Structure formats: structure tokens, C-alpha cells
Amino acid sequence: MQDWIAKLFANKELLRMGHHQRLEDQNLGFGWLYYALTRLVRPSVVVVIGSWRGFSPLVFGKGVADNLEPGRVIFIDPSMVDDFWKDPDAVRAHFAGHDVANIQHFLMTTQQFVASEAYRELPHVDLLFVDGYHTAEQAKFDYEAFAPLLTEKSLALFHDSCSDRVSKIYGLENAYRYTVRDFLSELKRDPQLQVFDLPFAEGVTLVRRAETTRL
């Protein structure tokens, strides 16, 4: 695993975007959580919405690859920040360069993906990672789009869930404030859900059904 992390962090772009990573001690930060949950839940379907340069889909994909059970990562990103995800061959090569071959990228918004045949063919979703456009409205859409596919063992994770900073990633003229935590405040009022914040760096919040059945 340490060799894999060293190769991952050789790309400095994979140390960015608030996952609490640290190069000096090859610390994946929140990536340990993504990897551990993948090994624990043993998902057949992981859905990742949004990623700067693929840190989260790569770590989820590594966890899936290391499990005995077969699985795949559905990665949804329309590449609105720049053109990084627009060339399918380059995307496949990027992931293959980190020895991960189970990621299927969809150059779409969530709104477009839910209208696709690929969405209709999903049997369920075991892990959902929401890290797209960081407004309460879009986080709500992302979550509710996949909520019917979440099972009693499923987990949803929201990144940048403890931040209210202003992002200029889409340019100064499109600057906007992170409001994901406003949607999570709404979920915290739902007695049918467990909601747990990890307020390190930009934050990650876990959401699952409030059931105590052993899995």
C-alpha cells in the first residue's frame, strides 16, 4: 500500500482539494476513510460525484480492487472546471497509471446521468460520495438522485461538508459559497438517518439509515 501511495502522491495535484492528505508521511487523510469503508462494506457499486484530479475515485477504486468481491466505481464529472476529464483515452490512462482499472467515467452532470441508461441499469449503490458543485441545492439533488438505490448497508459521504468558504474554481465571475452543510443540517433533523460529521480540513460527513440490524 505504501508503494501505491508514493506513486499516487508523486502527482502533486492528488495532494490538493481538502482531503487532509500529507506527503511527508504518505498520509492519505480522509483517503484512509474512503479505503477502509470500501474494504469494510465490500461494495459492488460505488458512485463518486466530482473530483479535481481523481483522488477519491482512485482510492475507492483501490479498495474495490483489493477486495475479493468484484466491484466498480461509477465516476460522474462533467469537467466544467477545465478539460481534464474530457478525453476518454486520457482518463483511462490516468487511472491505469495508478493500477486502477475498475473506474467508469461519465462526462455528465448528475442531472444528465440520472436520465441515462447507465443510471437505469444500476441495481443499487453501496457507497455514494458527493463532491460535485458545493451548494445545498446540488448536494440535495445528488443525494436524492441515488437515495432510492441505497440499501440498509449503504453509506453516503459528503465532502466539503463543514466549509462555508467562497470558491473561485470556476473563475472570479462564477465565484460561489459552499453551502453543503445547510443541506446536511436538514438531514440531521430526519430521525430515520444517522448523520456524523468529521470536521477535519474541509470536512466529510457520513449519512446512513438509522437502523441497528447487524449487517
PEMOFEN-V131615 format. One record per residue. N is the residue number from 1. RES is the residue in one letter. OMEGA is omega in degrees with one decimal (* if undefined). Layout:
BEGIN
n = <N N>
res = <RES RES>
omega = <OMEGA OMEGA>
END
This chain:
BEGIN
n = <1 2 3 4 5 6 7 8 9 10 11 12 13 14 15 16 17 18 19 20 21 22 23 24 25 26 27 28 29 30 31 32 33 34 35 36 37 38 39 40 41 42 43 44 45 46 47 48 49 50 51 52 53 54 55 56 57 58 59 60 61 62 63 64 65 66 67 68 69 70 71 72 73 74 75 76 77 78 79 80 81 82 83 84 85 86 87 88 89 90 91 92 93 94 95 96 97 98 99 100 101 102 103 104 105 106 107 108 109 110 111 112 113 114 115 116 117 118 119 120 121 122 123 124 125 126 127 128 129 130 131 132 133 134 135 136 137 138 139 140 141 142 143 144 145 146 147 148 149 150 151 152 153 154 155 156 157 158 159 160 161 162 163 164 165 166 167 168 169 170 171 172 173 174 175 176 177 178 179 180 181 182 183 184 185 186 187 188 189 190 191 192 193 194 195 196 197 198 199 200 201 202 203 204 205 206 207 208 209 210 211 212 213 214 215>
res = <M Q D W I A K L F A N K E L L R M G H H Q R L E D Q N L G F G W L Y Y A L T R L V R P S V V V V I G S W R G F S P L V F G K G V A D N L E P G R V I F I D P S M V D D F W K D P D A V R A H F A G H D V A N I Q H F L M T T Q Q F V A S E A Y R E L P H V D L L F V D G Y H T A E Q A K F D Y E A F A P L L T E K S L A L F H D S C S D R V S K I Y G L E N A Y R Y T V R D F L S E L K R D P Q L Q V F D L P F A E G V T L V R R A E T T R L>
omega = <-179.0 177.2 179.7 178.8 179.2 178.3 178.8 -175.2 171.8 173.4 -174.4 178.1 -179.3 173.1 -174.8 168.5 162.9 175.2 175.2 179.0 174.0 -176.2 -168.4 178.8 178.8 -175.3 -179.7 -178.1 177.5 177.7 175.3 178.6 -179.8 -178.9 -177.6 179.4 178.3 177.4 -178.2 -176.9 -178.8 -172.2 168.3 177.7 171.1 175.0 176.8 179.3 174.9 173.5 179.7 -179.6 170.6 -179.3 -175.6 177.3 178.7 -178.5 174.2 179.7 176.4 177.7 177.6 -178.9 -178.1 175.0 172.7 -177.2 177.0 178.8 -179.5 177.4 173.6 -176.1 -175.8 177.7 -177.7 178.5 -179.7 179.9 177.3 -174.6 -170.2 -175.2 -171.3 -179.2 -175.8 179.9 179.2 178.0 178.7 179.5 178.7 -179.8 179.3 178.4 176.5 174.5 176.7 -174.0 -175.2 -178.7 176.3 -176.8 174.5 -179.5 -173.1 163.7 174.8 179.5 177.9 -177.0 -177.5 176.3 -174.2 175.8 179.5 176.9 -177.8 -178.5 179.9 179.4 -179.1 174.9 -178.4 176.7 177.3 -179.9 -174.9 -176.9 -178.2 178.0 -163.0 171.3 177.2 -177.0 -178.8 176.3 177.4 178.7 -179.0 -178.1 -176.0 177.0 -175.8 -178.6 178.9 -178.4 178.7 -178.7 -180.0 178.2 -174.0 175.0 170.5 177.9 177.4 177.0 -177.1 -172.1 -178.5 -175.3 172.4 -177.2 176.0 178.8 176.0 -174.9 178.5 -178.7 -177.6 -176.9 179.9 178.4 179.9 -178.4 175.9 179.3 179.3 -177.0 176.1 176.5 179.5 174.3 176.0 179.6 -179.5 178.4 -179.7 -177.2 179.2 -176.7 165.6 -178.2 -173.9 -179.6 167.8 -168.8 175.2 -178.7 -179.5 175.5 169.3 178.4 179.3 179.5 174.3 177.2 -179.8 178.7 -177.5 178.8 176.7 -176.1 *>
END
